[in-house]
Amino acid sequence: MTHLLDIKDLNKADLEQLFKRADEIQTETKALRLNRLAGKQAVCLFYENSTRTLLSFQLAASGLGATVFHLPVSHSSVQKGESFHDTIKTIVAMAPDALIMRHPEDHAHQQIVDLLPNNVHLINAGDGQNQHPTQSLLDLYTIRQHKTNFQDLKVTIIGDIKHSRVANSLIDALTTLKTTNIVLYGPDNLMPKQYADKKADNINTALDQADVVVMLRIQKERFDKNEFLNINQWHQQYGLDADKLKLANKDAIVMHPGPSNRGIEISAEVADGPQSVILEQVANGVLLRQAVLYQFLS
Ligand code: NCD
């Protein structure tokens, strides 16, 4: 495989290979790690804001000995009217080994894939509401550190499902690993039709005996002009607090891709509580992105 655009392109064996690669990288010495991608060059091109994904790709690449360059879109020729395609052709002409891109449009990566030669690997760092493959890898890897198998898990995802590429990628990846008990909950207008069979009737049934609870931010920046949301009652209706979390299994883990809004989708007590693995997800983000870069670039 040349590019990583959609988590559905990876089968169970591919996912397991990446997890094993991450295990391996984690246990080796810094000196060994720095040799893995020595001499390689990666470019990060992010058309949307990012803290975790951008920084973890940069740390991942440099931690493997690659040199990584971040082109800040707000300071680039995009601001002088250069088209998306011309920007990509310009970057490709400089022959980096990897182009790590985030874009607000669904399937933006598919639009440019034909502009890339086989030795420039395109890695999707999030496209619109569609996919966020490396997020699902780090999510799965975090689950795998706490749970023994994927098949018997109840995974509950709560919040703004409609605008969430995190939810799409995680549902796809869990499905590849044969998790059948995936339950979604959120307001009806933020529940995509394709997931109607996974929707819980209320938050109590959604959380009841869950093994993994994933909370999502209201992704206001992805709302259409005619989409309206009153967030006053959000925490009460769709937010996770310590009382509601008691409905889940005692050893349930609480996840959030970040950035989180405390007091809205998650209480501070839960975000900082013993069941929260939010910072483990962040740490695993660097590791899984290293596994991906090594797999595609070496
Ligand atoms: C997510 C994203 O960008 O889709 N964040 C992330 O990559 N960690 C989720 C979000 O923005 O809410």
py3Dmol code that shows the C-alpha trace and the ligand (Angstrom):
import py3Dmol

protein = """\
ATOM      1  CA  MET A   1       0.000   0.000   0.000  1.00  0.00           C
ATOM      2  CA  THR A   2       1.364   3.429  -0.953  1.00  0.00           C
ATOM      3  CA  HIS A   3      -0.934   5.804   0.925  1.00  0.00           C
ATOM      4  CA  LEU A   4      -3.009   5.758   4.109  1.00  0.00           C
ATOM      5  CA  LEU A   5      -6.271   7.506   3.296  1.00  0.00           C
ATOM      6  CA  ASP A   6      -9.027   5.452   4.916  1.00  0.00           C
ATOM      7  CA  ILE A   7      -8.890   2.973   7.803  1.00  0.00           C
ATOM      8  CA  LYS A   8     -11.157   0.624   5.797  1.00  0.00           C
ATOM      9  CA  ASP A   9      -8.179   0.020   3.491  1.00  0.00           C
ATOM     10  CA  LEU A  10      -6.466  -1.887   6.325  1.00  0.00           C
ATOM     11  CA  ASN A  11      -7.567  -5.442   7.122  1.00  0.00           C
ATOM     12  CA  LYS A  12      -7.252  -7.211  10.488  1.00  0.00           C
ATOM     13  CA  ALA A  13      -3.737  -8.471   9.710  1.00  0.00           C
ATOM     14  CA  ASP A  14      -2.614  -4.960   8.673  1.00  0.00           C
ATOM     15  CA  LEU A  15      -3.938  -3.509  11.935  1.00  0.00           C
ATOM     16  CA  GLU A  16      -2.256  -6.210  13.991  1.00  0.00           C
ATOM     17  CA  GLN A  17       1.013  -5.651  12.172  1.00  0.00           C
ATOM     18  CA  LEU A  18       0.902  -1.940  13.022  1.00  0.00           C
ATOM     19  CA  PHE A  19       0.181  -2.719  16.686  1.00  0.00           C
ATOM     20  CA  LYS A  20       3.128  -5.129  16.782  1.00  0.00           C
ATOM     21  CA  ARG A  21       5.315  -2.513  15.134  1.00  0.00           C
ATOM     22  CA  ALA A  22       4.248   0.010  17.795  1.00  0.00           C
ATOM     23  CA  ASP A  23       5.046  -2.524  20.563  1.00  0.00           C
ATOM     24  CA  GLU A  24       8.477  -3.014  19.031  1.00  0.00           C
ATOM     25  CA  ILE A  25       9.244   0.705  18.657  1.00  0.00           C
ATOM     26  CA  GLN A  26       8.156   1.347  22.232  1.00  0.00           C
ATOM     27  CA  THR A  27      10.657  -1.103  23.686  1.00  0.00           C
ATOM     28  CA  GLU A  28      13.701  -0.180  21.618  1.00  0.00           C
ATOM     29  CA  THR A  29      16.403   2.310  22.560  1.00  0.00           C
ATOM     30  CA  LYS A  30      16.261   5.887  21.372  1.00  0.00           C
ATOM     31  CA  ALA A  31      19.425   5.346  19.318  1.00  0.00           C
ATOM     32  CA  LEU A  32      17.898   2.425  17.424  1.00  0.00           C
ATOM     33  CA  ARG A  33      14.682   4.317  16.882  1.00  0.00           C
ATOM     34  CA  LEU A  34      16.527   7.306  15.436  1.00  0.00           C
ATOM     35  CA  ASN A  35      17.956   5.073  12.736  1.00  0.00           C
ATOM     36  CA  ARG A  36      14.656   3.756  11.434  1.00  0.00           C
ATOM     37  CA  LEU A  37      13.861   6.640   9.075  1.00  0.00           C
ATOM     38  CA  ALA A  38      17.191   8.489   9.024  1.00  0.00           C
ATOM     39  CA  GLY A  39      17.498  10.519   5.822  1.00  0.00           C
ATOM     40  CA  LYS A  40      13.743  10.562   5.106  1.00  0.00           C
ATOM     41  CA  GLN A  41      11.814  13.824   4.815  1.00  0.00           C
ATOM     42  CA  ALA A  42       8.172  14.471   5.650  1.00  0.00           C
ATOM     43  CA  VAL A  43       5.989  17.528   5.050  1.00  0.00           C
ATOM     44  CA  CYS A  44       2.984  18.377   7.236  1.00  0.00           C
ATOM     45  CA  LEU A  45       0.301  20.378   5.453  1.00  0.00           C
ATOM     46  CA  PHE A  46      -2.643  21.176   7.722  1.00  0.00           C
ATOM     47  CA  TYR A  47      -5.547  23.231   6.361  1.00  0.00           C
ATOM     48  CA  GLU A  48      -7.272  22.985   9.761  1.00  0.00           C
ATOM     49  CA  ASN A  49      -6.239  23.702  13.325  1.00  0.00           C
ATOM     50  CA  SER A  50      -4.526  20.976  15.273  1.00  0.00           C
ATOM     51  CA  THR A  51      -2.560  20.471  18.466  1.00  0.00           C
ATOM     52  CA  ARG A  52      -2.294  16.723  19.072  1.00  0.00           C
ATOM     53  CA  THR A  53      -2.281  15.362  15.536  1.00  0.00           C
ATOM     54  CA  LEU A  54       0.194  17.875  14.097  1.00  0.00           C
ATOM     55  CA  LEU A  55       2.619  17.764  16.995  1.00  0.00           C
ATOM     56  CA  SER A  56       2.481  13.991  17.344  1.00  0.00           C
ATOM     57  CA  PHE A  57       3.221  13.495  13.626  1.00  0.00           C
ATOM     58  CA  GLN A  58       6.171  15.876  13.981  1.00  0.00           C
ATOM     59  CA  LEU A  59       7.464  14.130  17.109  1.00  0.00           C
ATOM     60  CA  ALA A  60       6.849  10.725  15.542  1.00  0.00           C
ATOM     61  CA  ALA A  61       8.818  11.512  12.380  1.00  0.00           C
ATOM     62  CA  SER A  62      11.709  13.216  14.150  1.00  0.00           C
ATOM     63  CA  GLY A  63      11.813  10.470  16.786  1.00  0.00           C
ATOM     64  CA  LEU A  64      12.516   7.990  13.984  1.00  0.00           C
ATOM     65  CA  GLY A  65      15.300  10.155  12.584  1.00  0.00           C
ATOM     66  CA  ALA A  66      13.314  11.690   9.710  1.00  0.00           C
ATOM     67  CA  THR A  67      13.322  15.421   9.135  1.00  0.00           C
ATOM     68  CA  VAL A  68       9.877  16.937   9.253  1.00  0.00           C
ATOM     69  CA  PHE A  69       8.747  20.265   7.858  1.00  0.00           C
ATOM     70  CA  HIS A  70       5.505  22.005   8.722  1.00  0.00           C
ATOM     71  CA  LEU A  71       4.136  24.371   6.091  1.00  0.00           C
ATOM     72  CA  PRO A  72       1.822  26.778   7.935  1.00  0.00           C
ATOM     73  CA  VAL A  73      -1.061  27.268   5.493  1.00  0.00           C
ATOM     74  CA  SER A  74      -1.783  30.752   6.883  1.00  0.00           C
ATOM     75  CA  HIS A  75       1.737  31.850   5.845  1.00  0.00           C
ATOM     76  CA  SER A  76       1.885  29.984   2.536  1.00  0.00           C
ATOM     77  CA  SER A  77       1.079  30.924  -1.056  1.00  0.00           C
ATOM     78  CA  VAL A  78      -2.438  29.548  -0.452  1.00  0.00           C
ATOM     79  CA  GLN A  79      -3.042  33.053   0.936  1.00  0.00           C
ATOM     80  CA  LYS A  80      -1.884  34.494  -2.408  1.00  0.00           C
ATOM     81  CA  GLY A  81      -4.551  32.574  -4.283  1.00  0.00           C
ATOM     82  CA  GLU A  82      -2.626  29.432  -5.223  1.00  0.00           C
ATOM     83  CA  SER A  83      -5.005  26.530  -5.869  1.00  0.00           C
ATOM     84  CA  PHE A  84      -5.046  23.363  -3.775  1.00  0.00           C
ATOM     85  CA  HIS A  85      -3.771  21.307  -6.728  1.00  0.00           C
ATOM     86  CA  ASP A  86      -0.929  23.736  -7.495  1.00  0.00           C
ATOM     87  CA  THR A  87       0.161  23.710  -3.850  1.00  0.00           C
ATOM     88  CA  ILE A  88       0.302  19.913  -3.871  1.00  0.00           C
ATOM     89  CA  LYS A  89       2.181  19.817  -7.214  1.00  0.00           C
ATOM     90  CA  THR A  90       4.700  22.317  -5.824  1.00  0.00           C
ATOM     91  CA  ILE A  91       5.325  20.239  -2.705  1.00  0.00           C
ATOM     92  CA  VAL A  92       5.602  17.036  -4.761  1.00  0.00           C
ATOM     93  CA  ALA A  93       8.163  18.688  -7.075  1.00  0.00           C
ATOM     94  CA  MET A  94      10.421  19.037  -4.020  1.00  0.00           C
ATOM     95  CA  ALA A  95      10.212  15.248  -3.578  1.00  0.00           C
ATOM     96  CA  PRO A  96       9.509  14.643   0.115  1.00  0.00           C
ATOM     97  CA  ASP A  97       9.059  11.014   1.184  1.00  0.00           C
ATOM     98  CA  ALA A  98       5.762  11.731   2.921  1.00  0.00           C
ATOM     99  CA  LEU A  99       2.987  14.271   2.747  1.00  0.00           C
ATOM    100  CA  ILE A 100       0.914  14.320   5.919  1.00  0.00           C
ATOM    101  CA  MET A 101      -2.228  16.311   5.237  1.00  0.00           C
ATOM    102  CA  ARG A 102      -5.326  17.489   7.080  1.00  0.00           C
ATOM    103  CA  HIS A 103      -8.091  19.139   5.073  1.00  0.00           C
ATOM    104  CA  PRO A 104     -11.618  20.387   5.910  1.00  0.00           C
ATOM    105  CA  GLU A 105     -13.206  18.782   2.830  1.00  0.00           C
ATOM    106  CA  ASP A 106     -14.355  15.151   2.809  1.00  0.00           C
ATOM    107  CA  HIS A 107     -12.237  13.047   0.407  1.00  0.00           C
ATOM    108  CA  ALA A 108      -9.777  15.903  -0.291  1.00  0.00           C
ATOM    109  CA  HIS A 109      -6.953  13.345  -0.294  1.00  0.00           C
ATOM    110  CA  GLN A 110      -8.583  11.261  -3.016  1.00  0.00           C
ATOM    111  CA  GLN A 111      -8.645  14.407  -5.205  1.00  0.00           C
ATOM    112  CA  ILE A 112      -4.853  14.710  -5.200  1.00  0.00           C
ATOM    113  CA  VAL A 113      -3.693  11.133  -5.053  1.00  0.00           C
ATOM    114  CA  ASP A 114      -3.116  11.020  -8.825  1.00  0.00           C
ATOM    115  CA  LEU A 115      -0.705  13.956  -8.542  1.00  0.00           C
ATOM    116  CA  LEU A 116       1.659  11.908  -6.391  1.00  0.00           C
ATOM    117  CA  PRO A 117       4.379   9.582  -7.632  1.00  0.00           C
ATOM    118  CA  ASN A 118       4.648   6.217  -5.865  1.00  0.00           C
ATOM    119  CA  ASN A 119       7.559   7.352  -3.722  1.00  0.00           C
ATOM    120  CA  VAL A 120       5.611  10.198  -2.080  1.00  0.00           C
ATOM    121  CA  HIS A 121       3.384   8.636   0.551  1.00  0.00           C
ATOM    122  CA  LEU A 122       0.203  10.494   1.448  1.00  0.00           C
ATOM    123  CA  ILE A 123      -0.978  10.090   5.036  1.00  0.00           C
ATOM    124  CA  ASN A 124      -4.434  11.324   5.975  1.00  0.00           C
ATOM    125  CA  ALA A 125      -4.399  13.369   9.195  1.00  0.00           C
ATOM    126  CA  GLY A 126      -8.164  13.979   8.914  1.00  0.00           C
ATOM    127  CA  ASP A 127     -10.492  14.916   6.034  1.00  0.00           C
ATOM    128  CA  GLY A 128     -13.680  16.814   6.820  1.00  0.00           C
ATOM    129  CA  GLN A 129     -16.247  14.622   8.513  1.00  0.00           C
ATOM    130  CA  ASN A 130     -15.020  11.561   6.718  1.00  0.00           C
ATOM    131  CA  GLN A 131     -11.917   9.788   8.062  1.00  0.00           C
ATOM    132  CA  HIS A 132      -9.118  10.108  10.615  1.00  0.00           C
ATOM    133  CA  PRO A 133      -7.283   6.797  10.213  1.00  0.00           C
ATOM    134  CA  THR A 134      -4.322   7.404  12.545  1.00  0.00           C
ATOM    135  CA  GLN A 135      -6.732   8.492  15.307  1.00  0.00           C
ATOM    136  CA  SER A 136      -8.527   5.160  15.081  1.00  0.00           C
ATOM    137  CA  LEU A 137      -5.185   3.336  15.234  1.00  0.00           C
ATOM    138  CA  LEU A 138      -4.224   5.086  18.451  1.00  0.00           C
ATOM    139  CA  ASP A 139      -7.727   4.549  19.832  1.00  0.00           C
ATOM    140  CA  LEU A 140      -7.583   0.808  19.110  1.00  0.00           C
ATOM    141  CA  TYR A 141      -4.078   0.516  20.516  1.00  0.00           C
ATOM    142  CA  THR A 142      -5.195   2.251  23.735  1.00  0.00           C
ATOM    143  CA  ILE A 143      -8.178  -0.119  24.031  1.00  0.00           C
ATOM    144  CA  ARG A 144      -5.865  -3.087  23.401  1.00  0.00           C
ATOM    145  CA  GLN A 145      -3.687  -1.988  26.369  1.00  0.00           C
ATOM    146  CA  HIS A 146      -6.697  -2.275  28.697  1.00  0.00           C
ATOM    147  CA  LYS A 147      -8.925  -5.016  27.266  1.00  0.00           C
ATOM    148  CA  THR A 148      -8.154  -8.574  26.270  1.00  0.00           C
ATOM    149  CA  ASN A 149     -10.130  -8.887  23.053  1.00  0.00           C
ATOM    150  CA  PHE A 150     -12.144  -6.690  20.736  1.00  0.00           C
ATOM    151  CA  GLN A 151     -14.915  -9.134  19.894  1.00  0.00           C
ATOM    152  CA  ASP A 152     -16.725  -9.095  23.254  1.00  0.00           C
ATOM    153  CA  LEU A 153     -16.490  -5.382  23.983  1.00  0.00           C
ATOM    154  CA  LYS A 154     -19.349  -2.964  24.311  1.00  0.00           C
ATOM    155  CA  VAL A 155     -18.053   0.319  22.900  1.00  0.00           C
ATOM    156  CA  THR A 156     -20.260   3.376  23.432  1.00  0.00           C
ATOM    157  CA  ILE A 157     -19.673   6.588  21.496  1.00  0.00           C
ATOM    158  CA  ILE A 158     -21.574   9.679  22.669  1.00  0.00           C
ATOM    159  CA  GLY A 159     -21.969  13.191  21.292  1.00  0.00           C
ATOM    160  CA  ASP A 160     -21.798  14.861  17.907  1.00  0.00           C
ATOM    161  CA  ILE A 161     -21.531  11.690  15.812  1.00  0.00           C
ATOM    162  CA  LYS A 162     -22.582  13.402  12.564  1.00  0.00           C
ATOM    163  CA  HIS A 163     -19.534  15.645  12.258  1.00  0.00           C
ATOM    164  CA  SER A 164     -17.052  13.171  13.669  1.00  0.00           C
ATOM    165  CA  ARG A 165     -14.408  11.594  11.459  1.00  0.00           C
ATOM    166  CA  VAL A 166     -13.112  10.082  14.721  1.00  0.00           C
ATOM    167  CA  ALA A 167     -16.368   8.150  15.161  1.00  0.00           C
ATOM    168  CA  ASN A 168     -16.441   7.012  11.519  1.00  0.00           C
ATOM    169  CA  SER A 169     -12.873   5.708  11.591  1.00  0.00           C
ATOM    170  CA  LEU A 170     -13.271   4.045  14.975  1.00  0.00           C
ATOM    171  CA  ILE A 171     -16.527   2.310  13.977  1.00  0.00           C
ATOM    172  CA  ASP A 172     -14.886   1.080  10.754  1.00  0.00           C
ATOM    173  CA  ALA A 173     -11.767  -0.167  12.548  1.00  0.00           C
ATOM    174  CA  LEU A 174     -13.726  -1.889  15.331  1.00  0.00           C
ATOM    175  CA  THR A 175     -15.864  -3.559  12.691  1.00  0.00           C
ATOM    176  CA  THR A 176     -12.701  -4.898  11.038  1.00  0.00           C
ATOM    177  CA  LEU A 177     -11.716  -6.341  14.435  1.00  0.00           C
ATOM    178  CA  LYS A 178     -15.175  -7.943  14.789  1.00  0.00           C
ATOM    179  CA  THR A 179     -16.562  -5.756  17.573  1.00  0.00           C
ATOM    180  CA  THR A 180     -20.310  -6.013  17.046  1.00  0.00           C
ATOM    181  CA  ASN A 181     -21.607  -4.245  20.152  1.00  0.00           C
ATOM    182  CA  ILE A 182     -21.033  -0.612  19.122  1.00  0.00           C
ATOM    183  CA  VAL A 183     -23.612   1.756  20.600  1.00  0.00           C
ATOM    184  CA  LEU A 184     -24.067   5.395  19.652  1.00  0.00           C
ATOM    185  CA  TYR A 185     -25.920   8.136  21.445  1.00  0.00           C
ATOM    186  CA  GLY A 186     -26.476  11.836  20.731  1.00  0.00           C
ATOM    187  CA  PRO A 187     -29.201  14.201  19.550  1.00  0.00           C
ATOM    188  CA  ASP A 188     -31.291  12.824  16.647  1.00  0.00           C
ATOM    189  CA  ASN A 189     -30.173  15.604  14.301  1.00  0.00           C
ATOM    190  CA  LEU A 190     -26.527  14.660  14.913  1.00  0.00           C
ATOM    191  CA  MET A 191     -27.046  10.936  14.277  1.00  0.00           C
ATOM    192  CA  PRO A 192     -26.258   9.901  10.686  1.00  0.00           C
ATOM    193  CA  LYS A 193     -28.861   7.646   9.063  1.00  0.00           C
ATOM    194  CA  GLN A 194     -26.287   4.991   8.217  1.00  0.00           C
ATOM    195  CA  TYR A 195     -25.851   4.313  11.940  1.00  0.00           C
ATOM    196  CA  ALA A 196     -29.576   4.060  12.833  1.00  0.00           C
ATOM    197  CA  ASP A 197     -29.150   0.402  13.889  1.00  0.00           C
ATOM    198  CA  LYS A 198     -26.495   1.367  16.476  1.00  0.00           C
ATOM    199  CA  LYS A 199     -28.431   4.193  18.139  1.00  0.00           C
ATOM    200  CA  ALA A 200     -29.442   3.826  21.810  1.00  0.00           C
ATOM    201  CA  ASP A 201     -32.792   5.219  22.977  1.00  0.00           C
ATOM    202  CA  ASN A 202     -31.296   7.030  25.929  1.00  0.00           C
ATOM    203  CA  ILE A 203     -27.988   7.689  27.628  1.00  0.00           C
ATOM    204  CA  ASN A 204     -28.616   5.108  30.354  1.00  0.00           C
ATOM    205  CA  THR A 205     -28.952   2.212  27.929  1.00  0.00           C
ATOM    206  CA  ALA A 206     -26.003   3.569  25.969  1.00  0.00           C
ATOM    207  CA  LEU A 207     -23.763   3.501  29.035  1.00  0.00           C
ATOM    208  CA  ASP A 208     -25.165   0.367  30.682  1.00  0.00           C
ATOM    209  CA  GLN A 209     -22.323  -2.184  31.035  1.00  0.00           C
ATOM    210  CA  ALA A 210     -20.119  -0.409  28.537  1.00  0.00           C
ATOM    211  CA  ASP A 211     -16.451  -1.433  28.463  1.00  0.00           C
ATOM    212  CA  VAL A 212     -15.256   1.583  26.537  1.00  0.00           C
ATOM    213  CA  VAL A 213     -16.886   5.029  26.537  1.00  0.00           C
ATOM    214  CA  VAL A 214     -15.790   7.511  23.874  1.00  0.00           C
ATOM    215  CA  MET A 215     -16.918  11.112  24.297  1.00  0.00           C
ATOM    216  CA  LEU A 216     -16.965  13.547  21.382  1.00  0.00           C
ATOM    217  CA  ARG A 217     -16.743  17.323  21.143  1.00  0.00           C
ATOM    218  CA  ILE A 218     -19.495  19.360  19.467  1.00  0.00           C
ATOM    219  CA  GLN A 219     -17.639  20.120  16.232  1.00  0.00           C
ATOM    220  CA  LYS A 220     -19.275  23.492  15.622  1.00  0.00           C
ATOM    221  CA  GLU A 221     -16.834  24.459  12.887  1.00  0.00           C
ATOM    222  CA  ARG A 222     -18.209  21.599  10.748  1.00  0.00           C
ATOM    223  CA  PHE A 223     -21.868  22.640  11.061  1.00  0.00           C
ATOM    224  CA  ASP A 224     -23.660  23.890   7.931  1.00  0.00           C
ATOM    225  CA  LYS A 225     -24.986  27.434   8.075  1.00  0.00           C
ATOM    226  CA  ASN A 226     -28.538  26.074   8.529  1.00  0.00           C
ATOM    227  CA  GLU A 227     -27.598  23.644  11.311  1.00  0.00           C
ATOM    228  CA  PHE A 228     -28.429  25.051  14.721  1.00  0.00           C
ATOM    229  CA  LEU A 229     -27.707  23.708  18.149  1.00  0.00           C
ATOM    230  CA  ASN A 230     -28.645  24.872  21.618  1.00  0.00           C
ATOM    231  CA  ILE A 231     -25.868  23.675  23.902  1.00  0.00           C
ATOM    232  CA  ASN A 232     -27.410  24.839  27.195  1.00  0.00           C
ATOM    233  CA  GLN A 233     -28.702  21.401  28.134  1.00  0.00           C
ATOM    234  CA  TRP A 234     -25.865  19.472  26.482  1.00  0.00           C
ATOM    235  CA  HIS A 235     -23.991  18.418  29.605  1.00  0.00           C
ATOM    236  CA  GLN A 236     -27.168  17.232  31.305  1.00  0.00           C
ATOM    237  CA  GLN A 237     -28.426  15.311  28.262  1.00  0.00           C
ATOM    238  CA  TYR A 238     -25.301  14.133  26.454  1.00  0.00           C
ATOM    239  CA  GLY A 239     -22.394  14.849  28.783  1.00  0.00           C
ATOM    240  CA  LEU A 240     -20.544  12.306  30.909  1.00  0.00           C
ATOM    241  CA  ASP A 241     -20.220  12.869  34.647  1.00  0.00           C
ATOM    242  CA  ALA A 242     -19.192  10.592  37.515  1.00  0.00           C
ATOM    243  CA  ASP A 243     -22.789   9.530  38.286  1.00  0.00           C
ATOM    244  CA  LYS A 244     -23.583   8.492  34.731  1.00  0.00           C
ATOM    245  CA  LEU A 245     -20.256   6.686  34.424  1.00  0.00           C
ATOM    246  CA  LYS A 246     -21.385   4.353  37.252  1.00  0.00           C
ATOM    247  CA  LEU A 247     -23.751   2.734  34.729  1.00  0.00           C
ATOM    248  CA  ALA A 248     -20.785   1.450  32.737  1.00  0.00           C
ATOM    249  CA  ASN A 249     -18.696  -1.521  33.846  1.00  0.00           C
ATOM    250  CA  LYS A 250     -16.445  -0.825  36.830  1.00  0.00           C
ATOM    251  CA  ASP A 251     -13.345  -1.302  34.705  1.00  0.00           C
ATOM    252  CA  ALA A 252     -14.657   0.744  31.768  1.00  0.00           C
ATOM    253  CA  ILE A 253     -12.208   3.170  30.218  1.00  0.00           C
ATOM    254  CA  VAL A 254     -13.155   6.694  29.184  1.00  0.00           C
ATOM    255  CA  MET A 255     -11.715   8.074  25.957  1.00  0.00           C
ATOM    256  CA  HIS A 256     -11.808  11.415  24.169  1.00  0.00           C
ATOM    257  CA  PRO A 257      -9.859  12.335  21.015  1.00  0.00           C
ATOM    258  CA  GLY A 258      -9.399  15.900  22.258  1.00  0.00           C
ATOM    259  CA  PRO A 259      -9.683  18.787  22.306  1.00  0.00           C
ATOM    260  CA  SER A 260     -12.254  18.380  25.087  1.00  0.00           C
ATOM    261  CA  ASN A 261     -14.591  20.984  26.480  1.00  0.00           C
ATOM    262  CA  ARG A 262     -14.867  20.344  30.188  1.00  0.00           C
ATOM    263  CA  GLY A 263     -18.335  20.871  31.592  1.00  0.00           C
ATOM    264  CA  ILE A 264     -19.908  20.250  28.180  1.00  0.00           C
ATOM    265  CA  GLU A 265     -19.272  16.731  26.828  1.00  0.00           C
ATOM    266  CA  ILE A 266     -17.245  15.589  29.840  1.00  0.00           C
ATOM    267  CA  SER A 267     -16.944  16.710  33.456  1.00  0.00           C
ATOM    268  CA  ALA A 268     -13.504  17.663  34.796  1.00  0.00           C
ATOM    269  CA  GLU A 269     -13.894  14.945  37.437  1.00  0.00           C
ATOM    270  CA  VAL A 270     -14.250  12.224  34.787  1.00  0.00           C
ATOM    271  CA  ALA A 271     -11.630  13.694  32.444  1.00  0.00           C
ATOM    272  CA  ASP A 272      -9.077  13.650  35.283  1.00  0.00           C
ATOM    273  CA  GLY A 273     -10.477  10.539  36.981  1.00  0.00           C
ATOM    274  CA  PRO A 274      -9.014   7.042  37.319  1.00  0.00           C
ATOM    275  CA  GLN A 275     -10.964   5.625  34.363  1.00  0.00           C
ATOM    276  CA  SER A 276      -9.821   8.301  31.932  1.00  0.00           C
ATOM    277  CA  VAL A 277      -7.207   7.207  29.377  1.00  0.00           C
ATOM    278  CA  ILE A 278      -7.217  10.512  27.496  1.00  0.00           C
ATOM    279  CA  LEU A 279      -3.525  11.249  28.026  1.00  0.00           C
ATOM    280  CA  GLU A 280      -2.625   7.639  27.205  1.00  0.00           C
ATOM    281  CA  GLN A 281      -4.342   8.226  23.851  1.00  0.00           C
ATOM    282  CA  VAL A 282      -2.138  11.289  23.343  1.00  0.00           C
ATOM    283  CA  ALA A 283       1.019   9.323  24.158  1.00  0.00           C
ATOM    284  CA  ASN A 284      -0.048   6.446  21.920  1.00  0.00           C
ATOM    285  CA  GLY A 285      -0.642   8.966  19.136  1.00  0.00           C
ATOM    286  CA  VAL A 286       3.102   9.490  18.760  1.00  0.00           C
ATOM    287  CA  LEU A 287       3.803   5.759  18.854  1.00  0.00           C
ATOM    288  CA  LEU A 288       1.138   4.703  16.354  1.00  0.00           C
ATOM    289  CA  ARG A 289       2.129   7.476  13.967  1.00  0.00           C
ATOM    290  CA  GLN A 290       5.675   6.169  14.207  1.00  0.00           C
ATOM    291  CA  ALA A 291       4.411   2.698  13.345  1.00  0.00           C
ATOM    292  CA  VAL A 292       2.537   4.130  10.342  1.00  0.00           C
ATOM    293  CA  LEU A 293       5.451   6.233   9.081  1.00  0.00           C
ATOM    294  CA  TYR A 294       7.842   3.318   9.403  1.00  0.00           C
ATOM    295  CA  GLN A 295       5.446   0.957   7.635  1.00  0.00           C
ATOM    296  CA  PHE A 296       4.918   3.304   4.693  1.00  0.00           C
ATOM    297  CA  LEU A 297       8.318   4.980   4.378  1.00  0.00           C
ATOM    298  CA  SER A 298      10.900   2.278   5.099  1.00  0.00           C
TER     299      SER A 298
END
"""
ligand_1 = """\
12
NCD
C -10.396 15.321 16.355
C -10.446 15.804 14.924
O -9.671 16.678 14.532
O -11.297 15.287 14.216
N -9.272 15.754 17.062
C -8.078 15.109 16.950
O -7.584 14.846 15.878
N -7.483 14.754 18.098
C -11.657 15.561 17.086
C -12.140 16.964 17.280
O -11.648 17.909 16.666
O -13.083 17.117 18.054
"""
view = py3Dmol.view(width=600, height=400)
view.addModel(protein, "pdb")
view.setStyle({"model": 0}, {"cartoon": {"style": "trace"}})
view.addModel(ligand_1, "xyz")
view.setStyle({"model": 1}, {"stick": {}})
view.zoomTo()
view.show()
